[in-house]
Amino acid sequence: MAKRLLDKKGVTYTEINVDTQPSLREEMMRKTKRRTVPQIYIGDFHVGGFDDLYALEQQKKLDTLLGLKVTP
């Protein structure tokens, strides 16, 4: 669902599949203190999971965070 939302926004992103690489999963858990996926970063900002991303969208804060033109 996160990818669908970002695709709808027309932004590019890099997907890192931690399911196939245990060392990457461990690094993700160290950095985020979370075990679930996805864990979403926008730049250096840790958004959290999809629920957090969607909450930003509902609060009308996601476009600004993504650097998109915000229309009133």
PDB file as gemmi writes it, atoms N, CA and C in Angstrom:
CRYST1    1.000    1.000    1.000  90.00  90.00  90.00 P 1                      
ATOM      1  N   MET A   1       0.820  -1.195   0.000  1.00  0.00           N  
ATOM      2  CA  MET A   1       0.000   0.000   0.000  1.00  0.00           C  
ATOM      3  C   MET A   1       0.861   1.253   0.000  1.00  0.00           C  
ATOM      4  N   ALA A   2       2.013   1.182   0.678  1.00  0.00           N  
ATOM      5  CA  ALA A   2       2.910   2.333   0.694  1.00  0.00           C  
ATOM      6  C   ALA A   2       3.408   2.637  -0.714  1.00  0.00           C  
ATOM      7  N   LYS A   3       3.772   1.594  -1.443  1.00  0.00           N  
ATOM      8  CA  LYS A   3       4.256   1.800  -2.806  1.00  0.00           C  
ATOM      9  C   LYS A   3       3.159   2.389  -3.683  1.00  0.00           C  
ATOM     10  N   ARG A   4       1.927   1.939  -3.517  1.00  0.00           N  
ATOM     11  CA  ARG A   4       0.819   2.486  -4.306  1.00  0.00           C  
ATOM     12  C   ARG A   4       0.629   3.973  -4.028  1.00  0.00           C  
ATOM     13  N   LEU A   5       0.700   4.357  -2.761  1.00  0.00           N  
ATOM     14  CA  LEU A   5       0.532   5.764  -2.407  1.00  0.00           C  
ATOM     15  C   LEU A   5       1.661   6.599  -3.000  1.00  0.00           C  
ATOM     16  N   LEU A   6       2.882   6.125  -2.887  1.00  0.00           N  
ATOM     17  CA  LEU A   6       4.020   6.872  -3.437  1.00  0.00           C  
ATOM     18  C   LEU A   6       3.966   6.916  -4.959  1.00  0.00           C  
ATOM     19  N   ASP A   7       3.528   5.815  -5.581  1.00  0.00           N  
ATOM     20  CA  ASP A   7       3.355   5.817  -7.044  1.00  0.00           C  
ATOM     21  C   ASP A   7       2.310   6.844  -7.454  1.00  0.00           C  
ATOM     22  N   LYS A   8       1.212   6.902  -6.701  1.00  0.00           N  
ATOM     23  CA  LYS A   8       0.145   7.874  -6.985  1.00  0.00           C  
ATOM     24  C   LYS A   8       0.673   9.304  -6.906  1.00  0.00           C  
ATOM     25  N   LYS A   9       1.621   9.517  -5.992  1.00  0.00           N  
ATOM     26  CA  LYS A   9       2.224  10.847  -5.840  1.00  0.00           C  
ATOM     27  C   LYS A   9       3.243  11.138  -6.933  1.00  0.00           C  
ATOM     28  N   GLY A  10       3.648  10.096  -7.677  1.00  0.00           N  
ATOM     29  CA  GLY A  10       4.617  10.289  -8.757  1.00  0.00           C  
ATOM     30  C   GLY A  10       6.042  10.444  -8.280  1.00  0.00           C  
ATOM     31  N   VAL A  11       6.342   9.952  -7.084  1.00  0.00           N  
ATOM     32  CA  VAL A  11       7.701  10.077  -6.562  1.00  0.00           C  
ATOM     33  C   VAL A  11       8.466   8.772  -6.794  1.00  0.00           C  
ATOM     34  N   THR A  12       9.762   8.902  -6.909  1.00  0.00           N  
ATOM     35  CA  THR A  12      10.596   7.719  -7.041  1.00  0.00           C  
ATOM     36  C   THR A  12      11.071   7.302  -5.657  1.00  0.00           C  
ATOM     37  N   TYR A  13      11.315   6.032  -5.497  1.00  0.00           N  
ATOM     38  CA  TYR A  13      11.768   5.510  -4.215  1.00  0.00           C  
ATOM     39  C   TYR A  13      12.639   4.295  -4.467  1.00  0.00           C  
ATOM     40  N   THR A  14      13.398   3.932  -3.461  1.00  0.00           N  
ATOM     41  CA  THR A  14      14.227   2.742  -3.514  1.00  0.00           C  
ATOM     42  C   THR A  14      13.659   1.745  -2.525  1.00  0.00           C  
ATOM     43  N   GLU A  15      13.379   0.554  -3.014  1.00  0.00           N  
ATOM     44  CA  GLU A  15      12.870  -0.507  -2.150  1.00  0.00           C  
ATOM     45  C   GLU A  15      14.024  -1.432  -1.783  1.00  0.00           C  
ATOM     46  N   ILE A  16      14.183  -1.673  -0.512  1.00  0.00           N  
ATOM     47  CA  ILE A  16      15.205  -2.595  -0.023  1.00  0.00           C  
ATOM     48  C   ILE A  16      14.481  -3.754   0.635  1.00  0.00           C  
ATOM     49  N   ASN A  17      14.621  -4.948   0.069  1.00  0.00           N  
ATOM     50  CA  ASN A  17      13.934  -6.123   0.575  1.00  0.00           C  
ATOM     51  C   ASN A  17      14.763  -6.766   1.687  1.00  0.00           C  
ATOM     52  N   VAL A  18      14.354  -6.555   2.922  1.00  0.00           N  
ATOM     53  CA  VAL A  18      15.104  -7.104   4.054  1.00  0.00           C  
ATOM     54  C   VAL A  18      14.752  -8.564   4.320  1.00  0.00           C  
ATOM     55  N   ASP A  19      13.713  -9.069   3.656  1.00  0.00           N  
ATOM     56  CA  ASP A  19      13.308 -10.456   3.864  1.00  0.00           C  
ATOM     57  C   ASP A  19      14.340 -11.444   3.339  1.00  0.00           C  
ATOM     58  N   THR A  20      15.091 -11.059   2.341  1.00  0.00           N  
ATOM     59  CA  THR A  20      16.055 -11.966   1.731  1.00  0.00           C  
ATOM     60  C   THR A  20      17.467 -11.797   2.282  1.00  0.00           C  
ATOM     61  N   GLN A  21      17.676 -10.772   3.098  1.00  0.00           N  
ATOM     62  CA  GLN A  21      19.021 -10.509   3.616  1.00  0.00           C  
ATOM     63  C   GLN A  21      18.946 -10.241   5.118  1.00  0.00           C  
ATOM     64  N   PRO A  22      19.194 -11.265   5.923  1.00  0.00           N  
ATOM     65  CA  PRO A  22      19.095 -11.115   7.389  1.00  0.00           C  
ATOM     66  C   PRO A  22      19.922  -9.964   7.956  1.00  0.00           C  
ATOM     67  N   SER A  23      21.072  -9.688   7.373  1.00  0.00           N  
ATOM     68  CA  SER A  23      21.905  -8.602   7.904  1.00  0.00           C  
ATOM     69  C   SER A  23      21.223  -7.250   7.711  1.00  0.00           C  
ATOM     70  N   LEU A  24      20.505  -7.089   6.598  1.00  0.00           N  
ATOM     71  CA  LEU A  24      19.779  -5.838   6.365  1.00  0.00           C  
ATOM     72  C   LEU A  24      18.599  -5.714   7.321  1.00  0.00           C  
ATOM     73  N   ARG A  25      17.920  -6.837   7.605  1.00  0.00           N  
ATOM     74  CA  ARG A  25      16.811  -6.808   8.564  1.00  0.00           C  
ATOM     75  C   ARG A  25      17.340  -6.391   9.937  1.00  0.00           C  
ATOM     76  N   GLU A  26      18.478  -6.940  10.348  1.00  0.00           N  
ATOM     77  CA  GLU A  26      19.063  -6.573  11.645  1.00  0.00           C  
ATOM     78  C   GLU A  26      19.414  -5.086  11.680  1.00  0.00           C  
ATOM     79  N   GLU A  27      19.979  -4.588  10.592  1.00  0.00           N  
ATOM     80  CA  GLU A  27      20.324  -3.157  10.519  1.00  0.00           C  
ATOM     81  C   GLU A  27      19.063  -2.302  10.615  1.00  0.00           C  
ATOM     82  N   MET A  28      17.995  -2.710   9.909  1.00  0.00           N  
ATOM     83  CA  MET A  28      16.731  -1.979   9.959  1.00  0.00           C  
ATOM     84  C   MET A  28      16.196  -1.939  11.391  1.00  0.00           C  
ATOM     85  N   MET A  29      16.234  -3.071  12.070  1.00  0.00           N  
ATOM     86  CA  MET A  29      15.711  -3.131  13.441  1.00  0.00           C  
ATOM     87  C   MET A  29      16.550  -2.273  14.385  1.00  0.00           C  
ATOM     88  N   ARG A  30      17.857  -2.236  14.167  1.00  0.00           N  
ATOM     89  CA  ARG A  30      18.726  -1.384  14.995  1.00  0.00           C  
ATOM     90  C   ARG A  30      18.398   0.092  14.779  1.00  0.00           C  
ATOM     91  N   LYS A  31      18.222   0.470  13.517  1.00  0.00           N  
ATOM     92  CA  LYS A  31      17.977   1.877  13.196  1.00  0.00           C  
ATOM     93  C   LYS A  31      16.588   2.348  13.609  1.00  0.00           C  
ATOM     94  N   THR A  32      15.582   1.496  13.430  1.00  0.00           N  
ATOM     95  CA  THR A  32      14.203   1.933  13.620  1.00  0.00           C  
ATOM     96  C   THR A  32      13.588   1.499  14.944  1.00  0.00           C  
ATOM     97  N   LYS A  33      14.214   0.516  15.586  1.00  0.00           N  
ATOM     98  CA  LYS A  33      13.660  -0.081  16.819  1.00  0.00           C  
ATOM     99  C   LYS A  33      12.317  -0.762  16.534  1.00  0.00           C  
ATOM    100  N   ARG A  34      12.107  -1.161  15.277  1.00  0.00           N  
ATOM    101  CA  ARG A  34      10.876  -1.837  14.876  1.00  0.00           C  
ATOM    102  C   ARG A  34      11.225  -3.096  14.091  1.00  0.00           C  
ATOM    103  N   ARG A  35      10.299  -4.066  14.115  1.00  0.00           N  
ATOM    104  CA  ARG A  35      10.526  -5.331  13.435  1.00  0.00           C  
ATOM    105  C   ARG A  35       9.701  -5.474  12.162  1.00  0.00           C  
ATOM    106  N   THR A  36       8.663  -4.656  12.012  1.00  0.00           N  
ATOM    107  CA  THR A  36       7.738  -4.828  10.897  1.00  0.00           C  
ATOM    108  C   THR A  36       8.215  -4.090   9.652  1.00  0.00           C  
ATOM    109  N   VAL A  37       7.712  -4.539   8.523  1.00  0.00           N  
ATOM    110  CA  VAL A  37       7.988  -3.870   7.258  1.00  0.00           C  
ATOM    111  C   VAL A  37       6.669  -3.445   6.646  1.00  0.00           C  
ATOM    112  N   PRO A  38       6.640  -2.364   5.906  1.00  0.00           N  
ATOM    113  CA  PRO A  38       7.788  -1.557   5.535  1.00  0.00           C  
ATOM    114  C   PRO A  38       8.179  -0.579   6.633  1.00  0.00           C  
ATOM    115  N   GLN A  39       9.409  -0.163   6.592  1.00  0.00           N  
ATOM    116  CA  GLN A  39       9.886   0.974   7.360  1.00  0.00           C  
ATOM    117  C   GLN A  39      10.276   2.014   6.329  1.00  0.00           C  
ATOM    118  N   ILE A  40       9.667   3.156   6.402  1.00  0.00           N  
ATOM    119  CA  ILE A  40       9.763   4.158   5.344  1.00  0.00           C  
ATOM    120  C   ILE A  40      10.596   5.345   5.821  1.00  0.00           C  
ATOM    121  N   TYR A  41      11.547   5.703   4.983  1.00  0.00           N  
ATOM    122  CA  TYR A  41      12.354   6.900   5.191  1.00  0.00           C  
ATOM    123  C   TYR A  41      12.097   7.846   4.035  1.00  0.00           C  
ATOM    124  N   ILE A  42      11.999   9.111   4.351  1.00  0.00           N  
ATOM    125  CA  ILE A  42      11.997  10.153   3.329  1.00  0.00           C  
ATOM    126  C   ILE A  42      13.226  10.985   3.624  1.00  0.00           C  
ATOM    127  N   GLY A  43      14.225  10.813   2.770  1.00  0.00           N  
ATOM    128  CA  GLY A  43      15.539  11.375   3.081  1.00  0.00           C  
ATOM    129  C   GLY A  43      16.062  10.688   4.328  1.00  0.00           C  
ATOM    130  N   ASP A  44      16.505  11.456   5.302  1.00  0.00           N  
ATOM    131  CA  ASP A  44      16.988  10.901   6.563  1.00  0.00           C  
ATOM    132  C   ASP A  44      15.876  10.783   7.607  1.00  0.00           C  
ATOM    133  N   PHE A  45      14.676  11.229   7.262  1.00  0.00           N  
ATOM    134  CA  PHE A  45      13.564  11.225   8.209  1.00  0.00           C  
ATOM    135  C   PHE A  45      12.867   9.872   8.225  1.00  0.00           C  
ATOM    136  N   HIS A  46      12.818   9.243   9.383  1.00  0.00           N  
ATOM    137  CA  HIS A  46      12.124   7.964   9.531  1.00  0.00           C  
ATOM    138  C   HIS A  46      10.646   8.233   9.753  1.00  0.00           C  
ATOM    139  N   VAL A  47       9.848   7.901   8.735  1.00  0.00           N  
ATOM    140  CA  VAL A  47       8.399   8.090   8.805  1.00  0.00           C  
ATOM    141  C   VAL A  47       7.781   7.036   9.708  1.00  0.00           C  
ATOM    142  N   GLY A  48       8.221   5.810   9.548  1.00  0.00           N  
ATOM    143  CA  GLY A  48       7.643   4.662  10.242  1.00  0.00           C  
ATOM    144  C   GLY A  48       7.082   3.707   9.215  1.00  0.00           C  
ATOM    145  N   GLY A  49       5.950   3.097   9.500  1.00  0.00           N  
ATOM    146  CA  GLY A  49       5.316   2.170   8.578  1.00  0.00           C  
ATOM    147  C   GLY A  49       4.264   2.847   7.727  1.00  0.00           C  
ATOM    148  N   PHE A  50       3.471   2.031   7.027  1.00  0.00           N  
ATOM    149  CA  PHE A  50       2.448   2.588   6.149  1.00  0.00           C  
ATOM    150  C   PHE A  50       1.431   3.413   6.917  1.00  0.00           C  
ATOM    151  N   ASP A  51       1.021   2.948   8.086  1.00  0.00           N  
ATOM    152  CA  ASP A  51       0.028   3.713   8.857  1.00  0.00           C  
ATOM    153  C   ASP A  51       0.533   5.122   9.144  1.00  0.00           C  
ATOM    154  N   ASP A  52       1.809   5.241   9.441  1.00  0.00           N  
ATOM    155  CA  ASP A  52       2.411   6.552   9.699  1.00  0.00           C  
ATOM    156  C   ASP A  52       2.450   7.396   8.424  1.00  0.00           C  
ATOM    157  N   LEU A  53       2.795   6.751   7.308  1.00  0.00           N  
ATOM    158  CA  LEU A  53       2.821   7.444   6.020  1.00  0.00           C  
ATOM    159  C   LEU A  53       1.433   7.946   5.659  1.00  0.00           C  
ATOM    160  N   TYR A  54       0.432   7.091   5.837  1.00  0.00           N  
ATOM    161  CA  TYR A  54      -0.946   7.454   5.508  1.00  0.00           C  
ATOM    162  C   TYR A  54      -1.457   8.560   6.434  1.00  0.00           C  
ATOM    163  N   ALA A  55      -1.045   8.529   7.689  1.00  0.00           N  
ATOM    164  CA  ALA A  55      -1.441   9.589   8.623  1.00  0.00           C  
ATOM    165  C   ALA A  55      -0.897  10.940   8.149  1.00  0.00           C  
ATOM    166  N   LEU A  56       0.335  10.957   7.656  1.00  0.00           N  
ATOM    167  CA  LEU A  56       0.893  12.203   7.112  1.00  0.00           C  
ATOM    168  C   LEU A  56       0.075  12.681   5.915  1.00  0.00           C  
ATOM    169  N   GLU A  57      -0.357  11.746   5.093  1.00  0.00           N  
ATOM    170  CA  GLU A  57      -1.197  12.099   3.937  1.00  0.00           C  
ATOM    171  C   GLU A  57      -2.511  12.699   4.414  1.00  0.00           C  
ATOM    172  N   GLN A  58      -3.142  12.094   5.396  1.00  0.00           N  
ATOM    173  CA  GLN A  58      -4.418  12.582   5.912  1.00  0.00           C  
ATOM    174  C   GLN A  58      -4.274  13.964   6.561  1.00  0.00           C  
ATOM    175  N   GLN A  59      -3.124  14.209   7.161  1.00  0.00           N  
ATOM    176  CA  GLN A  59      -2.866  15.498   7.811  1.00  0.00           C  
ATOM    177  C   GLN A  59      -2.376  16.552   6.808  1.00  0.00           C  
ATOM    178  N   LYS A  60      -2.313  16.161   5.536  1.00  0.00           N  
ATOM    179  CA  LYS A  60      -1.852  17.067   4.460  1.00  0.00           C  
ATOM    180  C   LYS A  60      -0.407  17.511   4.663  1.00  0.00           C  
ATOM    181  N   LYS A  61       0.422  16.633   5.254  1.00  0.00           N  
ATOM    182  CA  LYS A  61       1.830  16.952   5.483  1.00  0.00           C  
ATOM    183  C   LYS A  61       2.771  16.175   4.566  1.00  0.00           C  
ATOM    184  N   LEU A  62       2.249  15.140   3.895  1.00  0.00           N  
ATOM    185  CA  LEU A  62       3.119  14.263   3.109  1.00  0.00           C  
ATOM    186  C   LEU A  62       3.709  14.975   1.900  1.00  0.00           C  
ATOM    187  N   ASP A  63       2.900  15.728   1.171  1.00  0.00           N  
ATOM    188  CA  ASP A  63       3.413  16.407  -0.028  1.00  0.00           C  
ATOM    189  C   ASP A  63       4.579  17.328   0.306  1.00  0.00           C  
ATOM    190  N   THR A  64       4.456  18.065   1.394  1.00  0.00           N  
ATOM    191  CA  THR A  64       5.541  18.964   1.806  1.00  0.00           C  
ATOM    192  C   THR A  64       6.794  18.165   2.133  1.00  0.00           C  
ATOM    193  N   LEU A  65       6.630  17.070   2.869  1.00  0.00           N  
ATOM    194  CA  LEU A  65       7.761  16.231   3.238  1.00  0.00           C  
ATOM    195  C   LEU A  65       8.428  15.637   1.988  1.00  0.00           C  
ATOM    196  N   LEU A  66       7.623  15.317   0.984  1.00  0.00           N  
ATOM    197  CA  LEU A  66       8.155  14.755  -0.255  1.00  0.00           C  
ATOM    198  C   LEU A  66       8.725  15.832  -1.180  1.00  0.00           C  
ATOM    199  N   GLY A  67       8.539  17.092  -0.832  1.00  0.00           N  
ATOM    200  CA  GLY A  67       9.038  18.183  -1.660  1.00  0.00           C  
ATOM    201  C   GLY A  67       8.168  18.442  -2.868  1.00  0.00           C  
ATOM    202  N   LEU A  68       6.888  18.050  -2.775  1.00  0.00           N  
ATOM    203  CA  LEU A  68       5.954  18.273  -3.874  1.00  0.00           C  
ATOM    204  C   LEU A  68       5.275  19.626  -3.721  1.00  0.00           C  
ATOM    205  N   LYS A  69       4.855  20.176  -4.844  1.00  0.00           N  
ATOM    206  CA  LYS A  69       4.136  21.446  -4.806  1.00  0.00           C  
ATOM    207  C   LYS A  69       2.800  21.224  -4.098  1.00  0.00           C  
ATOM    208  N   VAL A  70       2.548  22.031  -3.100  1.00  0.00           N  
ATOM    209  CA  VAL A  70       1.327  21.916  -2.315  1.00  0.00           C  
ATOM    210  C   VAL A  70       0.309  22.903  -2.853  1.00  0.00           C  
ATOM    211  N   THR A  71      -0.877  22.370  -3.205  1.00  0.00           N  
ATOM    212  CA  THR A  71      -1.945  23.247  -3.682  1.00  0.00           C  
ATOM    213  C   THR A  71      -2.956  23.453  -2.570  1.00  0.00           C  
ATOM    214  N   PRO A  72      -3.359  24.714  -2.369  1.00  0.00           N  
ATOM    215  CA  PRO A  72      -4.297  25.010  -1.273  1.00  0.00           C  
ATOM    216  C   PRO A  72      -5.678  24.443  -1.526  1.00  0.00           C  
TER     217      PRO A  72                                                      
END                                                                             
